[in-house]
Amino acid sequence: MKKFVLLLILVPAFILNTHAKSKEPLSIIPWPAKVEITKGSFVFNNNTIITLSEETDELKNLADLISSYFKQTSIWKIYTSTKIKTKKPYSLITLQLKNDIQAKESYVLDIQPNLITITAGDGAGIFYGIQTLFQLLPTDQNQKNLSVPCVRIEDSPRFKWRGVHLDVCRHFFTVEFVKKYIDVLAAYKMNTFHWHLTEDQGWRIEIKKYPRLTEIGSVRKETMKDGKPHGGFYTQEQIKDVVEYARQRYINVVPEIEMPGHSQAALSAYPEFSCTGGPFEVGTIWGVIEDVYCAGNDKTFEFLQDVLAEVMALFPSQIIHIGGDECPKTRWKVCEKCQARIKSLGLKDEHELQSYFIQRIEKFLNSKGRKIIGWDEILEGGLAPNAAVMSWRGIDGGIAAAKAKHFAVMSPGTHCYFDHYQGLNGEPKAIGGYTTLEKVYAYEPVPEALNEEESKYIMGAQANVWTEYIEKTDHVEYMLLPRMLALSEVVWSPKELRNYSDFSERIEKHYDILSKKNYNFRVPPPVEESDEYLITGKKMFELKKPIKNSIVRYTLDGSEPNEKSKVYSSPIMISKPVVIKARTYLKNGRVSSANSLSISLVYTLQNGINYKYYEGDWNSVTDFYSVKPIKTGKINRLSLRDVKIKEKRFGVLYEGFIKIDKPGQYTFYLSSDDGSKFFLSNNELIDNDGLHGDKTVSAQIQLTAGKYPFKIYYFNKTGDYSLKLEFESTEMKRRIVSANQFFTK
Ligand SMILES: [Zn+2]
């Protein structure tokens, strides 16, 4: 067989050193199925040649990928030739496609001192072998000898759906950014990009037959009353470009065209496909909107089929996402056409009408050789015969689908919603929730409730990046990274090889890799949770260094640490109340947020807060004013944790004295989830009562120095519970009322 040859020629010559030894561990993410480390290393030099098992465009492109990788670092240049002409000893990189290898996306990467072989049954496998090879290279590409350790890796993915989603409707992102997003997916062997293209707040895909979809539907006049128009859409040419770009990186792009709900942008352009006829405007507020496509109007289906026909022409994906989530039935209940449809088909209710809607669309897509996937609401009222389910409201949708022998992709909000917070403090705005890197890593896509046979219907898992609160591209990257790296291991690596502490070590190199590729990502701070610690005298205080190869800088006066602040090297001696603020500084210049720990010095005899703990189901703190407490006690911090709560529904009364050091105008802030009330000197100062999420209410009061009796009532009925009391004055920045200011007499 004729060999296609690419010569890699090094510009600045260096000494050939085949015995260079890599000191770095194998920081591969996702961790491969089988790794065998052998002796020696392969050194890239001016006599390194790439050979191909056959001269196909695909293999040539894959070889280009290797050579351009080195070219990017401006060390290497490529020369092509049809046969190896050099008389000098050379080292080889061989890309081999073997038709007898059946497993898709699998590869063998064999690195010997003068020979690297990547063998696979398909291009995807070779591509993934190359990604692994890249990760083995040192991040410092300027060093003299670029070498990789000798190793034999046999690798294949655990799941066939390794997805990441992006919502470009709530905020629009350019083609350039979408490509950068795809690049990082591919580098971590993710193979599915779910492109959320239509929403209430924006229609982002050009449809030639219905130009108003983008003329009108792609722009909203404002966002959450900010008064600023926001819009954007992709032309069909741009979409083709992105799909092809993704294909070259072995990523399938799954378009999502939302129906029957989340369709206000489309209805603002074509109100005739709604139940009421409109008029509508493109959504400006987040949430679920009542106006949806009319399920009783055949013209609606003609419209959607026309749209989907153009979508199918652009996206070769076998599977098309049709949304199906959060569709209110309000309009259908009073629409003559919808009710007539229910009657004529003998449907039970509007849920069955939704099921009819999805099934009719499915039938159309099936007739064109495509399949549908939808959010788990498509289970309601009966699942369409060939539909796959994307389980987002927990895992039950995925379980129900798999038990009914339908394919499912697991994407539960708890672990896979990357619009959630990654840390408790100092984070950029998120929609809510709390999903740490470790939590993502711990996710197991196959629910325990499924037996072996049913488990086969779990295609994989997917991260979703909704962008209601994410406007900028660096913010998108921050939410995605490094959590996607954890998910890549969940969906690729064998379950039994997953190990978080090992992953935590391997990820350090990737902070460098991501930095070099100019991605933004979260750097773990030394202090994750801003909290109050109590000391009764001197105490050595230890700070955590979250990344080995980093520096922690801190301050003790509550100011923001900067590059001139003290470097943490050993435990700090604390003997008076302080606020410790600390940041992680990576070698590559990236910095974490600065969270604070306040340390309070308390005198055990005088300091303290008396509490009474109640249990019961209440809607207001006044409901337990006359109830007998379950227990009483004394604590030092105004903390629910210290009360040691036993039931989900409970109330607490805190009593004691607050010491005010200097006279002045004070503002108190009482935050709680659910309700609370704050009394000072027997007067109700703050009323934050009632059932609600985390909410802050403030009040001002003129105080002289001295001790003031106080009471705080708090109760929890549903959801999370939290309570916080802060204060500020003209001379003092807002901070929590600390333990050394509470007295019991
Ligand atoms: Zn209707």
Boltz pocket constraint, residues with backbone or C-beta under 6 A from the ligand:
constraints:
  - pocket:
      binder: B
      contacts: [[A, 274], [A, 275], [A, 293], [A, 294], [A, 295], [A, 296], [A, 297], [A, 331], [A, 332], [A, 335], [A, 336], [A, 337], [A, 338]]
      max_distance: 6.0
